[in-house]
Amino acid sequence: MSTPPSPGGTDALFGVVQTALTIGSAIPLLLSVVALVLFVRMRRRLSAGLPGTRRLADDSRRLHDLARVSLLGATFGLVLLVIGQLVVGLGTTQGLAAAFARPLAPVTIGAAVLTGLAAIAFATSPAPPAPPERR
């Protein structure tokens, strides 16, 4: 009969993995926030004045790109956070429900809200005009 392994070492290892994934999610989430702020500022600036046709096409392309960057960053950051919590929940003795009730729960909820806002920004951003055909 063998003795069960000590859960302390395994829990610590999965805690390190979660910490690495959480730190790794910070940069995409910050990038998403910056892109979303720039999106809102540019959209307000465009709604205040009516620029020329060429400038309008460039600005709509920039708006669409900012919304896309914000959505990709927020989604990537959220996925990293959720994977970190799943690793801890499924790999340790705490269980899945306890892993999502840990102190990172507000960060995960904030990332989910940011992802939702970025999705709304992407859905409402004007589609960039089609590039001209080359002959």
DSSP file with accessible surface (Angstrom, degrees, kcal/mol):
  #  RESIDUE AA STRUCTURE BP1 BP2  ACC     N-H-->O    O-->H-N    N-H-->O    O-->H-N    TCO  KAPPA ALPHA  PHI   PSI    X-CA   Y-CA   Z-CA
    1    1 A M              0   0  241      0, 0.0     2,-0.3     0, 0.0     0, 0.0   0.000 360.0 360.0 360.0 126.9    0.0    0.0    0.0
    2    2 A S        -     0   0  108      1,-0.0     0, 0.0     3,-0.0     0, 0.0  -0.669 360.0-116.6 -99.2 154.0    1.5    3.3   -1.1
    3    3 A T        -     0   0  125     -2,-0.3     3,-0.1     1,-0.1    -1,-0.0  -0.639  35.6-106.8 -86.4 143.1    0.9    6.6    0.6
    4    4 A P        -     0   0  111      0, 0.0    -1,-0.1     0, 0.0     0, 0.0  -0.389  41.9-100.5 -67.6 147.7   -0.8    9.3   -1.4
    5    5 A P        -     0   0  113      0, 0.0    -3,-0.0     0, 0.0     0, 0.0  -0.301  42.2 -95.2 -66.4 154.1    1.4   12.1   -2.6
    6    6 A S     >  -     0   0   89      1,-0.2     4,-0.8    -3,-0.1     3,-0.5  -0.514  26.4-147.3 -69.9 126.9    1.4   15.4   -0.8
    7    7 A P  H  > S+     0   0   66      0, 0.0     4,-2.7     0, 0.0     5,-0.3   0.705  86.6  77.6 -71.2 -14.5   -1.0   17.8   -2.4
    8    8 A G  H  > S+     0   0   43      1,-0.2     4,-2.1     2,-0.2     5,-0.2   0.923  94.6  44.8 -63.0 -44.7    1.2   20.8   -1.5
    9    9 A G  H  > S+     0   0   53     -3,-0.5     4,-2.1     2,-0.2    -1,-0.2   0.929 116.4  45.2 -67.1 -42.3    3.7   20.3   -4.2
   10   10 A T  H  X S+     0   0   61     -4,-0.8     4,-2.4     2,-0.2     5,-0.2   0.927 113.2  50.2 -67.5 -43.4    1.2   19.7   -6.9
   11   11 A D  H  X S+     0   0   44     -4,-2.7     4,-2.0     1,-0.2    -1,-0.2   0.899 110.4  50.8 -61.4 -39.7   -1.0   22.6   -5.8
   12   12 A A  H  X S+     0   0   59     -4,-2.1     4,-2.1    -5,-0.3    -1,-0.2   0.903 108.7  51.6 -65.1 -40.1    2.1   24.8   -5.9
   13   13 A L  H  X S+     0   0  108     -4,-2.1     4,-2.0     1,-0.2    -2,-0.2   0.938 112.0  45.2 -62.9 -45.4    3.0   23.7   -9.4
   14   14 A F  H  X S+     0   0   54     -4,-2.4     4,-2.4     1,-0.2    -1,-0.2   0.836 109.8  56.6 -69.4 -29.1   -0.4   24.4  -10.7
   15   15 A G  H  X S+     0   0   21     -4,-2.0     4,-2.4    -5,-0.2    -1,-0.2   0.892 106.0  50.1 -65.3 -37.7   -0.4   27.8   -8.9
   16   16 A V  H  X S+     0   0   95     -4,-2.1     4,-2.6     2,-0.2    -2,-0.2   0.913 110.2  50.4 -65.9 -41.3    2.8   28.7  -10.7
   17   17 A V  H  X S+     0   0   55     -4,-2.0     4,-2.4     1,-0.2    -2,-0.2   0.936 111.6  47.8 -62.2 -44.3    1.1   27.8  -14.0
   18   18 A Q  H  X S+     0   0   10     -4,-2.4     4,-2.6     1,-0.2    -2,-0.2   0.910 110.9  51.4 -64.3 -40.1   -1.9   29.9  -13.2
   19   19 A T  H  X S+     0   0   77     -4,-2.4     4,-2.7     2,-0.2     5,-0.2   0.926 110.0  49.4 -62.6 -42.6    0.4   32.8  -12.2
   20   20 A A  H  X S+     0   0   62     -4,-2.6     4,-2.4     1,-0.2    -2,-0.2   0.917 112.9  46.7 -63.5 -42.2    2.3   32.6  -15.4
   21   21 A L  H  X S+     0   0   38     -4,-2.4     4,-1.2     2,-0.2    -1,-0.2   0.880 112.2  51.0 -68.1 -35.5   -1.0   32.5  -17.4
   22   22 A T  H  X S+     0   0   30     -4,-2.6     4,-0.7     2,-0.2     3,-0.3   0.931 112.2  45.3 -67.3 -44.6   -2.3   35.5  -15.4
   23   23 A I  H >X S+     0   0  116     -4,-2.7     3,-1.0     1,-0.2     4,-0.6   0.909 111.5  54.3 -64.2 -39.2    0.8   37.6  -16.0
   24   24 A G  H 3< S+     0   0   36     -4,-2.4    -1,-0.2     1,-0.2    -2,-0.2   0.766 104.5  54.9 -66.2 -23.8    0.7   36.6  -19.6
   25   25 A S  H 3X S+     0   0    3     -4,-1.2     4,-1.9    -3,-0.3    -1,-0.2   0.660  90.6  76.8 -83.1 -13.6   -2.9   37.8  -19.9
   26   26 A A  H <X S+     0   0   44     -3,-1.0     4,-2.6    -4,-0.7     5,-0.2   0.919  91.8  49.8 -65.7 -43.8   -2.0   41.3  -18.6
   27   27 A I  H  X S+     0   0  131     -4,-0.6     4,-2.7     2,-0.2     5,-0.2   0.946 111.9  45.8 -66.3 -47.5   -0.4   42.6  -21.8
   28   28 A P  H  > S+     0   0   16      0, 0.0     4,-2.2     0, 0.0    -1,-0.2   0.909 114.4  50.0 -62.2 -35.9   -3.3   41.5  -24.2
   29   29 A L  H  X S+     0   0   25     -4,-1.9     4,-2.2     2,-0.2    -2,-0.2   0.916 112.0  46.7 -67.9 -40.9   -5.8   43.0  -21.8
   30   30 A L  H  X S+     0   0  116     -4,-2.6     4,-2.5     2,-0.2     5,-0.2   0.908 111.9  51.3 -64.9 -40.9   -3.9   46.3  -21.5
   31   31 A L  H  X S+     0   0   93     -4,-2.7     4,-2.6    -5,-0.2    -2,-0.2   0.907 109.5  51.3 -61.0 -39.5   -3.6   46.4  -25.3
   32   32 A S  H  X S+     0   0    0     -4,-2.2     4,-2.4    -5,-0.2    -2,-0.2   0.911 109.2  49.2 -65.3 -42.0   -7.3   45.8  -25.6
   33   33 A V  H  X S+     0   0   64     -4,-2.2     4,-2.6     2,-0.2    -2,-0.2   0.936 112.3  48.2 -63.4 -44.9   -8.1   48.7  -23.2
   34   34 A V  H  X S+     0   0   83     -4,-2.5     4,-2.6     1,-0.2     5,-0.2   0.933 112.9  47.9 -62.5 -45.0   -5.8   51.1  -25.1
   35   35 A A  H  X S+     0   0    4     -4,-2.6     4,-2.3     1,-0.2    -1,-0.2   0.897 111.9  50.1 -64.1 -37.5   -7.3   50.1  -28.4
   36   36 A L  H  X S+     0   0   25     -4,-2.4     4,-2.4     2,-0.2    -2,-0.2   0.914 110.8  48.7 -68.7 -39.6  -10.8   50.5  -27.1
   37   37 A V  H  X S+     0   0   77     -4,-2.6     4,-2.6     2,-0.2    -2,-0.2   0.933 113.1  47.5 -64.8 -44.1  -10.0   53.9  -25.6
   38   38 A L  H  X S+     0   0   77     -4,-2.6     4,-2.6    -5,-0.2     5,-0.2   0.887 110.2  53.8 -63.7 -36.5   -8.5   55.0  -29.0
   39   39 A F  H  X S+     0   0    9     -4,-2.3     4,-2.5    -5,-0.2    -2,-0.2   0.945 110.9  45.0 -61.2 -47.5  -11.5   53.6  -30.8
   40   40 A V  H  X S+     0   0   60     -4,-2.4     4,-2.4     1,-0.2    -2,-0.2   0.924 114.3  48.6 -65.6 -43.0  -13.9   55.7  -28.6
   41   41 A R  H  X S+     0   0  171     -4,-2.6     4,-2.2     1,-0.2    -1,-0.2   0.921 114.0  45.9 -64.0 -42.4  -11.8   58.8  -29.0
   42   42 A M  H  X S+     0   0   29     -4,-2.6     4,-2.6     2,-0.2    -2,-0.2   0.900 111.4  52.3 -68.8 -36.6  -11.5   58.5  -32.8
   43   43 A R  H  X S+     0   0   96     -4,-2.5     4,-2.0    -5,-0.2    -1,-0.2   0.906 110.6  47.7 -66.5 -40.2  -15.2   57.7  -33.1
   44   44 A R  H  X S+     0   0  178     -4,-2.4     4,-1.3     2,-0.2    -1,-0.2   0.905 111.7  50.5 -64.5 -41.2  -16.1   60.8  -31.2
   45   45 A R  H  X S+     0   0  112     -4,-2.2     4,-1.2     1,-0.2    -2,-0.2   0.910 111.5  48.1 -64.5 -39.2  -13.7   62.9  -33.3
   46   46 A L  H  < S+     0   0   28     -4,-2.6    -1,-0.2     1,-0.2    -2,-0.2   0.855 109.2  52.4 -70.7 -34.0  -15.2   61.6  -36.5
   47   47 A S  H  < S+     0   0   99     -4,-2.0    -1,-0.2     1,-0.2    -2,-0.2   0.756 104.8  58.1 -74.1 -19.8  -18.8   62.2  -35.3
   48   48 A A  H  < S+     0   0   91     -4,-1.3     2,-0.3    -3,-0.2    -1,-0.2   0.857 115.7  23.7 -76.3 -35.6  -17.9   65.8  -34.5
   49   49 A G  S  < S-     0   0   41     -4,-1.2    -1,-0.1    -3,-0.1     0, 0.0  -0.866  70.1-128.6-130.9 163.2  -16.7   66.8  -38.0
   50   50 A L        -     0   0  162     -2,-0.3     3,-0.1    -3,-0.0    -3,-0.1  -0.855  31.6-169.2-113.6  96.4  -17.3   65.6  -41.6
   51   51 A P        -     0   0   38      0, 0.0     5,-0.0     0, 0.0    -5,-0.0  -0.169  33.5 -74.7 -76.0 178.1  -13.9   65.0  -43.3
   52   52 A G     >  -     0   0   51      1,-0.1     4,-2.3     4,-0.0     5,-0.2  -0.052  46.8-100.7 -67.7 172.4  -13.3   64.4  -47.0
   53   53 A T  H  > S+     0   0  127      2,-0.2     4,-2.0     1,-0.2     5,-0.2   0.921 120.3  47.8 -65.1 -44.3  -14.1   61.1  -48.7
   54   54 A R  H  > S+     0   0  172      1,-0.2     4,-2.0     2,-0.2    -1,-0.2   0.927 114.0  47.2 -64.1 -43.5  -10.5   59.8  -48.8
   55   55 A R  H  > S+     0   0  129      1,-0.2     4,-2.8     2,-0.2    -1,-0.2   0.877 108.3  56.1 -66.0 -35.9  -10.0   60.7  -45.2
   56   56 A L  H  X S+     0   0   82     -4,-2.3     4,-2.4     2,-0.2    -1,-0.2   0.910 107.1  49.4 -62.9 -39.7  -13.3   59.0  -44.2
   57   57 A A  H  X S+     0   0   24     -4,-2.0     4,-1.9     2,-0.2    -1,-0.2   0.921 112.8  47.0 -66.1 -42.3  -12.2   55.8  -45.9
   58   58 A D  H  X S+     0   0   40     -4,-2.0     4,-2.3     1,-0.2    -2,-0.2   0.915 113.3  48.8 -64.8 -41.8   -8.9   55.9  -44.0
   59   59 A D  H  X S+     0   0    0     -4,-2.8     4,-2.7     2,-0.2    -2,-0.2   0.883 109.3  51.2 -67.9 -37.3  -10.6   56.6  -40.7
   60   60 A S  H  X S+     0   0   17     -4,-2.4     4,-2.3    -5,-0.2    -1,-0.2   0.896 110.1  50.7 -67.2 -35.3  -13.1   53.9  -41.1
   61   61 A R  H  X S+     0   0   86     -4,-1.9     4,-2.4    -5,-0.2    -2,-0.2   0.925 111.8  47.5 -65.3 -41.9  -10.3   51.4  -41.8
   62   62 A R  H  X S+     0   0  126     -4,-2.3     4,-2.7     2,-0.2    -2,-0.2   0.906 111.2  50.9 -65.5 -41.7   -8.5   52.6  -38.6
   63   63 A L  H  X S+     0   0    6     -4,-2.7     4,-2.3     2,-0.2    -1,-0.2   0.931 111.5  47.6 -60.1 -45.3  -11.7   52.4  -36.6
   64   64 A H  H  X S+     0   0   30     -4,-2.3     4,-2.3     1,-0.2    -2,-0.2   0.911 112.5  49.3 -63.4 -41.7  -12.3   48.8  -37.8
   65   65 A D  H  X S+     0   0   64     -4,-2.4     4,-2.7     2,-0.2    -2,-0.2   0.903 110.4  50.1 -65.5 -41.5   -8.6   47.9  -37.1
   66   66 A L  H  X S+     0   0   37     -4,-2.7     4,-2.4     2,-0.2    -2,-0.2   0.918 111.6  48.4 -63.3 -41.5   -8.8   49.4  -33.5
   67   67 A A  H  X S+     0   0    0     -4,-2.3     4,-2.4    -5,-0.2    55,-0.3   0.906 112.1  49.5 -65.2 -39.1  -12.0   47.4  -32.8
   68   68 A R  H  X S+     0   0  104     -4,-2.3     4,-2.7     2,-0.2     5,-0.2   0.924 111.1  48.5 -66.6 -43.3  -10.4   44.2  -34.1
   69   69 A V  H  X S+     0   0   59     -4,-2.7     4,-2.6     1,-0.2     5,-0.2   0.920 112.0  50.4 -62.2 -41.6   -7.3   44.7  -32.0
   70   70 A S  H  X S+     0   0    0     -4,-2.4     4,-2.4    -5,-0.2     5,-0.2   0.930 112.3  46.3 -63.5 -43.5   -9.4   45.4  -29.0
   71   71 A L  H  X S+     0   0   39     -4,-2.4     4,-2.4    47,-0.3     5,-0.2   0.931 114.1  47.3 -66.1 -44.0  -11.5   42.3  -29.5
   72   72 A L  H  X S+     0   0  113     -4,-2.7     4,-2.5     2,-0.2     5,-0.2   0.922 114.0  47.2 -65.2 -42.8   -8.5   40.0  -30.2
   73   73 A G  H  X S+     0   0    6     -4,-2.6     4,-2.5    -5,-0.2     5,-0.2   0.926 114.1  46.3 -64.4 -44.7   -6.6   41.3  -27.2
   74   74 A A  H  X S+     0   0    0     -4,-2.4     4,-2.5    -5,-0.2    41,-0.2   0.917 114.4  47.8 -65.8 -41.1   -9.6   40.9  -24.8
   75   75 A T  H  X S+     0   0   56     -4,-2.4     4,-2.6    -5,-0.2    -2,-0.2   0.928 112.7  48.2 -66.3 -44.3  -10.4   37.5  -26.1
   76   76 A F  H  X S+     0   0  118     -4,-2.5     4,-2.2    -5,-0.2    -2,-0.2   0.926 113.2  47.8 -62.9 -43.9   -6.8   36.2  -25.8
   77   77 A G  H  X S+     0   0    0     -4,-2.5     4,-2.1    -5,-0.2    -1,-0.2   0.913 112.3  49.5 -63.2 -42.2   -6.5   37.6  -22.3
   78   78 A L  H  X S+     0   0   35     -4,-2.5     4,-2.6     2,-0.2     5,-0.2   0.922 109.7  51.2 -63.9 -42.1   -9.8   36.1  -21.2
   79   79 A V  H  X S+     0   0   70     -4,-2.6     4,-2.8     1,-0.2     5,-0.2   0.920 109.4  50.5 -63.0 -42.2   -8.8   32.7  -22.6
   80   80 A L  H  X S+     0   0   25     -4,-2.2     4,-2.2     2,-0.2    -1,-0.2   0.917 111.6  48.1 -62.0 -42.1   -5.5   32.8  -20.7
   81   81 A L  H  X S+     0   0    2     -4,-2.1     4,-2.1     2,-0.2    -2,-0.2   0.928 113.2  46.8 -63.7 -44.4   -7.3   33.6  -17.5
   82   82 A V  H  X S+     0   0   46     -4,-2.6     4,-2.7     2,-0.2    -2,-0.2   0.913 110.9  51.8 -66.9 -40.4   -9.9   30.9  -17.9
   83   83 A I  H  X S+     0   0   74     -4,-2.8     4,-2.7    -5,-0.2    -1,-0.2   0.924 109.0  51.9 -61.7 -41.9   -7.2   28.3  -18.8
   84   84 A G  H  X S+     0   0    0     -4,-2.2     4,-1.9    -5,-0.2    -1,-0.2   0.914 111.9  45.4 -60.4 -41.5   -5.3   29.2  -15.7
   85   85 A Q  H  X S+     0   0    1     -4,-2.1     4,-2.7     1,-0.2    -1,-0.2   0.877 112.3  51.2 -71.9 -35.3   -8.4   28.7  -13.5
   86   86 A L  H  X S+     0   0   64     -4,-2.7     4,-2.9     2,-0.2     5,-0.4   0.901 108.0  53.1 -65.7 -39.9   -9.2   25.5  -15.3
   87   87 A V  H  X S+     0   0   40     -4,-2.7     4,-1.8     2,-0.2    -2,-0.2   0.936 113.9  42.1 -60.2 -45.3   -5.7   24.2  -14.7
   88   88 A V  H  X S+     0   0    1     -4,-1.9     4,-1.1    -5,-0.2     7,-0.4   0.928 116.8  48.2 -68.6 -41.9   -5.9   24.9  -11.0
   89   89 A G  H  < S+     0   0    4     -4,-2.7     6,-0.5     1,-0.2    -2,-0.2   0.896 121.3  33.1 -67.8 -40.4   -9.5   23.6  -10.7
   90   90 A L  H  < S+     0   0  128     -4,-2.9    -1,-0.2    -5,-0.2    -2,-0.2   0.708 120.6  48.9 -89.6 -20.1   -8.9   20.3  -12.5
   91   91 A G  H  < S+     0   0   27     -4,-1.8     2,-0.2    -5,-0.4    -2,-0.2   0.541 107.3  51.9 -99.2  -8.0   -5.3   19.7  -11.5
   92   92 A T  S >< S-     0   0   19     -4,-1.1     3,-0.5    -5,-0.1     4,-0.0  -0.671  88.6-104.9-120.6 179.4   -5.6   20.3   -7.7
   93   93 A T  T 3  S+     0   0  113     -2,-0.2    -4,-0.1     1,-0.2    -5,-0.0   0.497 101.6  83.8 -82.9  -1.9   -7.7   19.0   -4.9
   94   94 A Q  T 3  S-     0   0   77     -6,-0.3     4,-0.4     1,-0.1    -1,-0.2   0.851  88.4-135.8 -70.6 -37.5   -9.7   22.3   -4.7
   95   95 A G    <>  -     0   0   28     -6,-0.5     4,-1.5    -3,-0.5    -5,-0.1  -0.123  24.1 -78.3  95.5 162.2  -12.1   21.5   -7.4
   96   96 A L  H  > S+     0   0   77      1,-0.2     4,-1.6     2,-0.2     5,-0.1   0.893 125.3  52.0 -68.1 -41.7  -13.4   23.5  -10.3
   97   97 A A  H  > S+     0   0   85      1,-0.2     4,-0.6     2,-0.2    -1,-0.2   0.912 110.5  48.9 -64.8 -39.2  -15.9   25.6   -8.4
   98   98 A A  H >4 S+     0   0   43     -4,-0.4     3,-0.5     1,-0.2    -1,-0.2   0.849 105.9  57.8 -69.4 -32.2  -13.3   26.7   -5.8
   99   99 A A  H >< S+     0   0    0     -4,-1.5     3,-0.8     1,-0.2    -1,-0.2   0.876 108.6  45.2 -66.6 -35.3  -10.9   27.6   -8.6
  100  100 A F  H 3< S+     0   0   74     -4,-1.6    -1,-0.2     1,-0.2    -2,-0.2   0.549 108.4  58.4 -84.8  -6.5  -13.4   30.1  -10.1
  101  101 A A  T << S+     0   0   78     -4,-0.6    -1,-0.2    -3,-0.5    -2,-0.2   0.307  84.9 109.2-100.1   7.2  -14.2   31.5   -6.6
  102  102 A R  S X  S-     0   0   81     -3,-0.8     3,-2.2    -4,-0.2    -3,-0.1  -0.150  93.4 -85.0 -75.4 177.8  -10.6   32.5   -6.0
  103  103 A P  T 3  S+     0   0  116      0, 0.0     4,-0.4     0, 0.0    -1,-0.1   0.671 123.3  67.9 -62.7 -14.6   -9.4   36.1   -5.9
  104  104 A L  T 3> S+     0   0   39     -5,-0.2     4,-2.4     1,-0.2     5,-0.2   0.522  72.8  93.3 -82.2  -3.0   -8.9   36.1   -9.7
  105  105 A A  H <> S+     0   0   21     -3,-2.2     4,-2.7     1,-0.2     5,-0.2   0.918  83.6  49.9 -58.2 -44.4  -12.7   35.9  -10.2
  106  106 A P  H  > S+     0   0   89      0, 0.0     4,-2.6     0, 0.0    -1,-0.2   0.886 110.4  51.3 -63.2 -33.7  -13.1   39.8  -10.4
  107  107 A V  H  > S+     0   0   66     -4,-0.4     4,-2.5     2,-0.2    -2,-0.2   0.924 111.1  47.7 -67.1 -41.0  -10.3   39.9  -13.0
  108  108 A T  H  X S+     0   0   17     -4,-2.4     4,-2.2     2,-0.2    -1,-0.2   0.909 112.4  49.0 -66.2 -41.1  -11.9   37.2  -15.1
  109  109 A I  H  X S+     0   0  111     -4,-2.7     4,-2.5     2,-0.2    -2,-0.2   0.925 111.5  50.0 -64.4 -42.0  -15.3   39.0  -14.9
  110  110 A G  H  X S+     0   0   40     -4,-2.6     4,-2.6    -5,-0.2    -2,-0.2   0.902 110.1  50.3 -62.2 -39.6  -13.6   42.2  -15.9
  111  111 A A  H  X S+     0   0    3     -4,-2.5     4,-2.4     2,-0.2    -1,-0.2   0.880 109.9  50.8 -66.4 -36.5  -12.0   40.5  -18.8
  112  112 A A  H  X S+     0   0   48     -4,-2.2     4,-2.2     2,-0.2    -2,-0.2   0.913 111.5  47.4 -67.4 -40.1  -15.3   39.1  -19.9
  113  113 A V  H  X S+     0   0   85     -4,-2.5     4,-2.7     2,-0.2    -2,-0.2   0.926 111.8  50.7 -65.5 -42.2  -16.9   42.5  -19.7
  114  114 A L  H  X S+     0   0   21     -4,-2.6     4,-2.6     1,-0.2    -2,-0.2   0.904 109.3  51.3 -62.0 -39.7  -14.0   44.0  -21.7
  115  115 A T  H  X S+     0   0   22     -4,-2.4     4,-2.3   -41,-0.2    -1,-0.2   0.911 110.0  49.7 -63.8 -40.7  -14.5   41.2  -24.3
  116  116 A G  H  X S+     0   0   34     -4,-2.2     4,-2.2     2,-0.2    -2,-0.2   0.920 111.6  47.6 -63.6 -43.5  -18.1   42.1  -24.5
  117  117 A L  H  X S+     0   0   90     -4,-2.7     4,-2.5     1,-0.2    -2,-0.2   0.906 112.0  50.0 -64.1 -40.1  -17.4   45.8  -25.0
  118  118 A A  H  X S+     0   0    0     -4,-2.6     4,-2.5     2,-0.2   -47,-0.3   0.880 109.2  52.0 -66.4 -36.0  -14.8   45.0  -27.6
  119  119 A A  H  X S+     0   0   42     -4,-2.3     4,-2.5     2,-0.2    -2,-0.2   0.903 110.2  48.5 -66.3 -39.0  -17.3   42.8  -29.5
  120  120 A I  H  X S+     0   0  105     -4,-2.2     4,-2.1     2,-0.2    -2,-0.2   0.924 111.6  49.7 -65.4 -42.5  -19.8   45.6  -29.4
  121  121 A A  H  X S+     0   0    6     -4,-2.5     4,-0.9     1,-0.2    -2,-0.2   0.916 112.4  47.7 -62.3 -40.5  -17.2   48.0  -30.7
  122  122 A F  H  < S+     0   0   71     -4,-2.5     3,-0.4   -55,-0.3    -1,-0.2   0.905 111.7  49.9 -67.6 -39.6  -16.2   45.6  -33.5
  123  123 A A  H  < S+     0   0   82     -4,-2.5    -1,-0.2     1,-0.2    -2,-0.2   0.844 116.2  41.9 -68.2 -31.9  -19.9   45.0  -34.5
  124  124 A T  H  < S+     0   0   70     -4,-2.1    -1,-0.2    -5,-0.2    -2,-0.2   0.518  89.7 107.1 -93.9  -5.0  -20.6   48.7  -34.6
  125  125 A S  S  < S-     0   0   11     -4,-0.9     2,-0.1    -3,-0.4   -65,-0.1  -0.485  80.8-105.2 -73.4 143.2  -17.4   49.7  -36.4
  126  126 A P        -     0   0   52      0, 0.0   -62,-0.2     0, 0.0    -1,-0.1  -0.442  35.1-113.2 -68.4 137.4  -17.8   50.7  -40.0
  127  127 A A        -     0   0   79     -2,-0.1   -66,-0.1     1,-0.1     3,-0.1  -0.498  35.8-110.6 -68.4 136.4  -16.6   48.0  -42.4
  128  128 A P        -     0   0   43      0, 0.0    -1,-0.1     0, 0.0   -70,-0.1  -0.375  39.0 -98.9 -67.4 148.9  -13.6   49.3  -44.3
  129  129 A P        -     0   0   56      0, 0.0     0, 0.0     0, 0.0     0, 0.0  -0.308  44.1 -96.6 -65.6 152.0  -14.2   49.9  -48.0
  130  130 A A        -     0   0   90      1,-0.1     3,-0.1    -3,-0.1    -3,-0.0  -0.415  43.9-105.3 -67.4 142.3  -13.1   47.2  -50.4
  131  131 A P        -     0   0  104      0, 0.0    -1,-0.1     0, 0.0     3,-0.1  -0.359  44.3 -94.9 -67.1 150.7   -9.7   47.8  -52.0
  132  132 A P        -     0   0  118      0, 0.0     2,-0.2     0, 0.0     0, 0.0  -0.356  43.8-105.6 -66.1 146.9   -9.8   48.9  -55.6
  133  133 A E        -     0   0  170     -3,-0.1     2,-0.4     1,-0.0    -3,-0.0  -0.500  29.5-140.1 -74.2 140.5   -9.5   46.2  -58.2
  134  134 A R              0   0  243     -2,-0.2    -1,-0.0    -3,-0.1     0, 0.0  -0.836 360.0 360.0-100.7 141.1   -6.2   45.9  -60.0
  135  135 A R              0   0  273     -2,-0.4     0, 0.0     0, 0.0     0, 0.0  -0.802 360.0 360.0-119.2 360.0   -6.1   45.1  -63.7
